[in-house]
Amino acid sequence: MPYRLLKFGLERAYSAPRMFRSPPTLRDSYDVVIIGGGGHGLAAAHYLAHEHGIRDVAVLEQRYIGHGGTGRNTAIIRSNYLTEEGARFYEFSVDLYRDLSRALDFNLFYSERGHFTLAHTPASLRTQRWRAEVNKHLGIDSEVVDPAFIKETIPEIDLTCGGHQPPIVGALYHPPGAIARHDAVAWAYARGADQGGVEIHQQTSVTGIEIADGKVAGVHTDRGFIKTRKVLSAVAGWTPQIQRMVGLRTPLTVHPLQALVTEPYKPWLDAIVVSASLHTYVSQSSRGELVAGASLDPYELTSMRSTLDFAEGLAGHMMDLFPFLGHVNVLRQWAGLCDMTPDFSPIMGTTPVGGFYIDAGWGTWGFKASPVCGYTMAHTVATGEDHELIRAFNLARFGGFELVGEKGAASVGH
């Protein structure tokens, strides 16, 4: 580089452009209010503005965008679900993810790795075959593979699990399985929503929702009252608090989910590895860290504290699979809140309260659905009718016993 050009660049200070604007004042009315500044809420705001021309929208976030589940997950993306409704829904999300960096003009570091769901028993292997056949029927790339294929693809894995656990007898292999940077997803959708005219208000807590004649009339916040006829709740583990404000009952329970990240290590793990039997899932980031998590904590709690028991248990199971990791240091661990449904499927769409829309019940699988949730919920809010992809997930299914059972594909937080 010529010295004069370098000198010219260094002598001038250029402020970095902000991802999105922070309006100084909260107006007294909006066409739509979205509660929750995570991936789902921001995606819905983006698609409302760009797909439906609804720009008079306020996104209210009690802390900062991505503070909840969007910034606390392990960033795994897949569509190898068990039910037809679930598989079609998540496959559409994977399709959106593949093109999302281009569509939002933002590098999300989307990387297809291949996803292995390990089977340690004949019963588990039967479930994997079931999932594979459902996926193939729907055109989703999944197949059951034997231990030899697993070892060839992941040479470092110990198929015997050190003799401490049942050995690996096969796996469901899902080549489109991918990872992406979760913070980038939130930032990209926030920028897209802002460019579409949406207002994003951080540090704004909702304290109540005004209902008149069975319909939404406004939202009370710690910064004043907002008149609106449409409210979308996309707050994950805080859903029970919001639903009580409108007198709505749901079968949600809230559990902590913990994860950890290690120090950077020489790249060796290309694939995503999941073991329901060991309550473990792990992938390696582009910077070399191992990102790993376990299943839900068994108790209902709204605390996001991490525990030593979790770190010890997960470390032991990771070493069952990869014994050489014994000397790798853990950099940090964290926890998030998961709103769980009885059938391990989300609650989405319209509700008995006019103008109140819900996007909840995301348990451990919310990040992978961020694009499709935003897309379908924007359609639902704009038209007042559930998008065809989410009709099966309406809250009314619990009253009619029409559950969408995904426990076989979603019972481990991945």
C-alpha positions in Angstrom: 0.0 0.0 0.0 1.4 3.4 -0.9 2.5 5.4 2.2 0.4 8.5 1.2 -2.7 6.4 1.0 -2.0 4.8 4.4 -1.3 8.2 5.9 -4.6 9.6 4.4 -6.6 6.8 5.9 -5.0 7.0 9.4 -5.3 10.7 9.7 -9.1 10.7 9.4 -11.3 9.3 12.1 -14.4 7.6 10.8 -17.1 6.6 13.3 -18.3 3.1 12.8 -21.9 3.0 11.5 -24.4 1.8 14.1 -26.3 -1.4 13.4 -29.6 0.4 14.1 -30.8 3.6 15.5 -32.0 4.1 19.1 -35.0 6.5 19.1 -34.8 8.9 22.1 -38.5 8.9 22.6 -41.2 6.3 22.7 -44.3 7.5 20.7 -47.8 7.1 22.2 -49.1 4.8 19.5 -47.9 2.2 16.9 -49.7 -0.1 14.5 -47.9 -3.1 16.0 -45.9 -3.6 19.2 -43.5 -6.5 19.4 -42.4 -7.5 22.9 -38.9 -9.1 22.8 -35.8 -8.0 21.0 -34.4 -11.4 20.2 -34.0 -13.2 16.9 -37.7 -14.0 16.6 -39.1 -10.5 17.4 -36.5 -8.7 15.3 -37.1 -11.1 12.4 -40.9 -10.5 12.6 -40.3 -6.8 12.6 -38.0 -7.1 9.5 -40.5 -9.1 7.5 -43.4 -6.9 8.6 -41.6 -3.9 7.1 -40.1 -5.5 4.0 -42.7 -8.2 3.1 -46.0 -6.6 4.2 -45.2 -2.8 4.2 -46.1 -2.4 7.9 -43.5 0.0 9.2 -45.2 1.6 12.1 -43.8 -1.0 14.5 -42.1 -0.8 17.8 -39.8 -3.5 19.2 -39.6 -3.4 23.0 -36.7 -5.1 24.7 -36.3 -5.0 28.5 -32.4 -5.3 28.3 -30.5 -5.2 25.0 -31.2 -7.1 21.7 -30.1 -10.7 21.9 -30.0 -10.7 25.7 -32.2 -13.8 26.0 -32.1 -17.1 24.1 -30.7 -15.6 20.9 -27.4 -14.8 22.5 -27.3 -17.9 24.8 -27.7 -20.8 22.5 -25.1 -23.0 20.8 -26.1 -21.9 17.3 -27.0 -25.2 15.7 -29.3 -25.3 12.7 -31.1 -28.4 11.4 -34.4 -29.7 10.1 -34.3 -33.5 10.8 -37.4 -33.5 12.9 -39.8 -36.3 13.6 -43.3 -35.0 12.6 -44.3 -33.8 9.2 -45.4 -30.5 10.6 -42.1 -30.0 12.4 -39.9 -31.2 9.6 -41.5 -28.9 6.9 -41.4 -26.0 9.3 -37.7 -26.3 10.1 -36.7 -27.2 6.5 -38.2 -23.8 5.4 -36.1 -22.2 8.1 -32.9 -23.9 6.8 -33.7 -22.7 3.3 -34.0 -19.1 4.6 -30.8 -19.4 6.5 -28.8 -20.6 3.5 -29.5 -17.3 1.7 -29.8 -15.0 4.8 -26.3 -13.5 4.6 -27.1 -12.3 1.1 -30.7 -11.3 1.8 -29.7 -9.2 4.8 -26.3 -8.1 3.4 -24.6 -9.3 6.6 -22.1 -12.1 7.1 -23.8 -14.6 9.5 -20.8 -17.0 9.2 -23.3 -19.7 8.1 -21.4 -23.0 7.8 -22.8 -26.4 6.8 -21.1 -29.1 8.9 -23.2 -32.2 8.9 -25.1 -33.2 12.0 -24.7 -36.6 13.8 -27.4 -37.7 16.3 -25.7 -40.7 18.0 -27.5 -43.9 19.0 -26.3 -45.9 21.9 -29.0 -48.6 22.1 -31.1 -50.6 19.6 -34.2 -48.6 20.7 -32.5 -45.3 20.0 -31.4 -46.6 16.6 -35.0 -47.5 15.8 -36.0 -43.9 16.5 -33.3 -42.6 14.3 -34.5 -44.9 11.4 -38.0 -43.5 12.0 -36.8 -40.0 11.7 -34.7 -40.8 8.7 -37.7 -42.2 6.8 -39.9 -39.3 7.7 -37.2 -36.9 6.5 -36.7 -38.8 3.2 -40.4 -38.8 2.6 -40.4 -35.0 2.8 -37.2 -34.6 0.7 -34.9 -33.8 3.7 -31.4 -35.1 3.5 -31.0 -37.6 6.4 -29.9 -41.2 6.7 -28.9 -43.7 9.3 -25.2 -44.6 9.3 -23.1 -47.3 10.9 -20.2 -46.9 13.4 -17.7 -47.3 10.6 -19.0 -44.2 8.8 -19.0 -42.2 12.0 -15.4 -43.2 12.8 -14.3 -42.4 9.2 -15.9 -39.0 9.4 -14.9 -38.2 13.0 -11.7 -40.1 13.6 -11.2 -38.7 17.1 -14.4 -40.1 18.5 -14.3 -43.1 20.9 -17.1 -45.4 19.7 -16.9 -47.4 23.0 -17.3 -44.2 25.1 -14.4 -45.4 27.2 -16.5 -48.3 28.5 -18.3 -45.9 30.9 -21.4 -45.6 28.7 -23.2 -47.9 26.2 -21.2 -47.9 22.9 -22.3 -46.1 19.8 -24.2 -48.4 17.5 -25.1 -45.9 14.8 -26.3 -42.4 14.1 -28.8 -40.3 12.2 -26.6 -38.3 9.8 -28.1 -35.0 8.5 -25.6 -33.4 6.0 -27.4 -29.9 5.9 -26.8 -29.5 9.7 -25.1 -26.1 10.2 -24.0 -23.5 12.6 -24.1 -19.7 12.4 -23.1 -16.8 14.6 -26.2 -16.1 16.8 -25.3 -12.5 17.6 -24.9 -11.7 13.9 -28.4 -13.0 13.3 -29.8 -10.6 15.9 -27.8 -7.7 14.6 -28.7 -8.4 10.9 -32.4 -8.5 11.6 -32.2 -5.4 13.8 -30.5 -3.5 11.0 -32.9 -4.8 8.5 -35.9 -3.8 10.6 -34.4 -0.4 11.3 -33.8 0.2 7.6 -37.5 -0.7 7.0 -38.6 2.1 9.4 -39.2 0.0 12.5 -38.3 1.5 15.9 -36.2 -0.6 18.3 -36.4 0.4 22.0 -33.9 -1.2 24.3 -34.1 -0.9 28.1 -37.9 -0.7 27.9 -39.9 -3.1 30.1 -43.5 -4.0 29.5 -45.5 -3.7 32.8 -49.0 -4.5 31.5 -51.3 -4.9 28.5 -54.6 -3.1 28.2 -57.5 -5.2 27.1 -60.9 -3.8 26.0 -63.8 -5.9 24.9 -61.6 -8.9 24.6 -59.1 -7.1 22.3 -55.7 -5.5 22.7 -56.0 -1.7 23.3 -52.5 -0.8 24.4 -49.3 -1.6 26.2 -48.1 -0.2 29.5 -44.3 0.2 29.8 -41.9 1.8 32.3 -41.6 4.7 29.8 -45.3 5.3 29.3 -48.5 4.0 27.7 -48.6 2.9 24.0 -51.9 2.7 22.1 -51.9 -0.3 19.7 -54.3 -2.9 18.4 -51.7 -5.6 17.7 -49.1 -7.1 20.1 -46.7 -9.9 19.3 -45.2 -11.6 22.3 -41.8 -13.2 21.5 -40.1 -13.4 24.9 -39.3 -17.1 25.3 -38.7 -17.7 29.1 -40.6 -14.6 30.1 -43.8 -15.7 28.3 -45.7 -16.7 31.4 -45.3 -13.1 32.7 -46.7 -11.7 29.5 -49.5 -14.2 29.1 -50.8 -13.3 32.6 -51.1 -9.7 31.5 -53.8 -10.7 29.0 -55.4 -13.5 31.1 -54.2 -16.3 28.8 -53.4 -19.8 30.0 -50.7 -22.0 28.4 -49.1 -25.3 29.5 -45.6 -23.8 29.5 -43.0 -24.5 32.1 -39.7 -22.6 32.3 -36.3 -24.4 32.8 -32.7 -23.2 32.7 -30.5 -24.5 30.0 -26.7 -24.3 30.3 -23.8 -24.3 27.9 -20.1 -23.7 27.9 -17.2 -22.8 25.5 -13.6 -23.9 25.7 -10.4 -22.2 24.8 -9.5 -22.2 21.1 -8.1 -25.5 19.9 -6.6 -26.6 16.6 -9.5 -27.3 14.2 -10.4 -31.0 14.2 -14.2 -31.3 14.6 -16.0 -30.4 11.3 -19.3 -32.0 12.2 -21.9 -31.3 14.9 -22.2 -34.2 17.4 -25.2 -34.9 19.5 -25.8 -37.7 22.0 -29.2 -37.8 23.8 -28.0 -40.7 25.9 -25.1 -38.6 27.2 -27.1 -35.4 27.3 -24.3 -33.8 25.2 -24.0 -31.8 22.0 -20.8 -30.2 20.7 -19.4 -28.3 17.7 -16.3 -26.4 17.0 -16.5 -22.7 16.0 -14.6 -21.1 13.2 -12.2 -19.7 15.9 -11.5 -23.1 17.3 -13.5 -23.1 20.5 -15.6 -26.1 21.4 -19.2 -25.0 22.0 -21.1 -27.5 24.1 -24.3 -27.9 26.0 -26.5 -30.4 27.8 -30.2 -31.1 28.4 -32.5 -28.9 30.5 -32.0 -28.5 34.2 -34.7 -30.7 35.8 -36.1 -28.0 38.0 -38.4 -25.1 37.1 -36.5 -21.8 37.6 -36.2 -18.4 36.1 -32.6 -17.9 37.2 -29.8 -17.7 34.6 -27.0 -18.7 36.9 -24.6 -21.4 35.7 -23.5 -24.2 38.0 -20.4 -26.3 38.8 -22.5 -29.5 38.6 -23.3 -28.8 35.0 -19.7 -28.1 34.0 -18.4 -31.3 35.7 -21.1 -33.5 34.2 -20.8 -32.2 30.7 -17.0 -32.4 30.8 -17.2 -36.0 31.8 -19.6 -36.9 29.0 -17.5 -35.0 26.4 -14.5 -37.0 27.5 -16.5 -40.2 27.1 -16.8 -39.2 23.4 -13.4 -37.5 23.0 -10.9 -38.7 25.7 -8.1 -36.4 24.5 -10.0 -33.3 25.6 -9.1 -33.8 29.3 -6.5 -31.0 29.3 -8.6 -28.4 27.4 -9.7 -25.4 29.6 -13.2 -24.1 29.8 -13.3 -20.3 29.2 -16.8 -19.6 30.3 -20.3 -21.0 30.9 -23.7 -19.5 30.9 -27.4 -20.2 31.1 -30.6 -19.2 29.4 -34.3 -19.8 30.0 -36.4 -22.3 28.0 -40.2 -22.2 27.8 -41.2 -25.9 27.4 -44.4 -27.3 26.0 -45.7 -30.9 26.8 -45.3 -32.0 23.2 -41.9 -30.3 22.5 -43.3 -28.1 19.8 -43.8 -24.4 19.8 -47.0 -22.3 20.4 -47.5 -19.9 17.6 -50.1 -17.7 16.0 -53.4 -16.2 17.0 -55.0 -16.4 20.4 -58.4 -16.0 21.9 -57.5 -12.4 22.8 -58.1 -10.3 19.7 -54.9 -8.7 18.4 -52.6 -10.7 20.7 -50.2 -13.0 18.9 -47.9 -15.5 20.6 -44.5 -16.9 19.6 -43.5 -19.2 22.5 -42.7 -22.7 23.6 -39.3 -22.7 22.0 -37.5 -24.8 24.6 -34.1 -25.6 23.3 -34.7 -25.2 19.6 -35.6 -21.6 19.1 -32.5 -20.2 17.3 -32.7 -22.6 14.4 -36.2 -21.3 13.7 -35.5 -17.6 13.9 -36.0 -16.8 10.2 -39.1 -19.0 9.7 -40.7 -17.7 12.9 -40.2 -14.1 11.8 -41.5 -14.9 8.3 -44.6 -16.7 9.5 -45.5 -14.5 12.4 -45.2 -11.4 10.3 -47.7 -13.0 7.9 -50.0 -13.9 10.8 -49.8 -10.4 12.4 -50.4 -8.7 9.0 -53.3 -10.8 7.9 -54.8 -11.9 11.2 -54.7 -15.5 10.1 -52.1 -18.2 11.0 -49.6 -18.9 8.2 -50.1 -22.4 6.9 -46.8 -23.6 8.2 -47.8 -22.8 11.8 -51.4 -23.8 12.0 -50.6 -27.1 13.7 -48.7 -25.1 16.4 -51.7 -22.9 17.5 -52.4 -22.8 21.2 -55.8 -24.4 20.5 -54.2 -27.8 19.9 -53.9 -28.4 23.6 -57.7 -28.0 24.1 -58.4 -30.5 21.2 -55.6 -32.9 22.2 -54.0 -32.5 18.7 -50.4 -32.5 19.9 -47.4 -32.3 17.6 -45.1 -34.7 19.4 -41.4 -33.9 18.8 -39.8 -35.3 21.9 -38.0 -38.0 19.9 -36.2 -35.2 17.9 -36.0 -32.4 20.3 -35.4 -33.8 23.8 -31.8 -32.7 23.9 -31.0 -29.0 23.7 -29.6 -28.7 20.2 
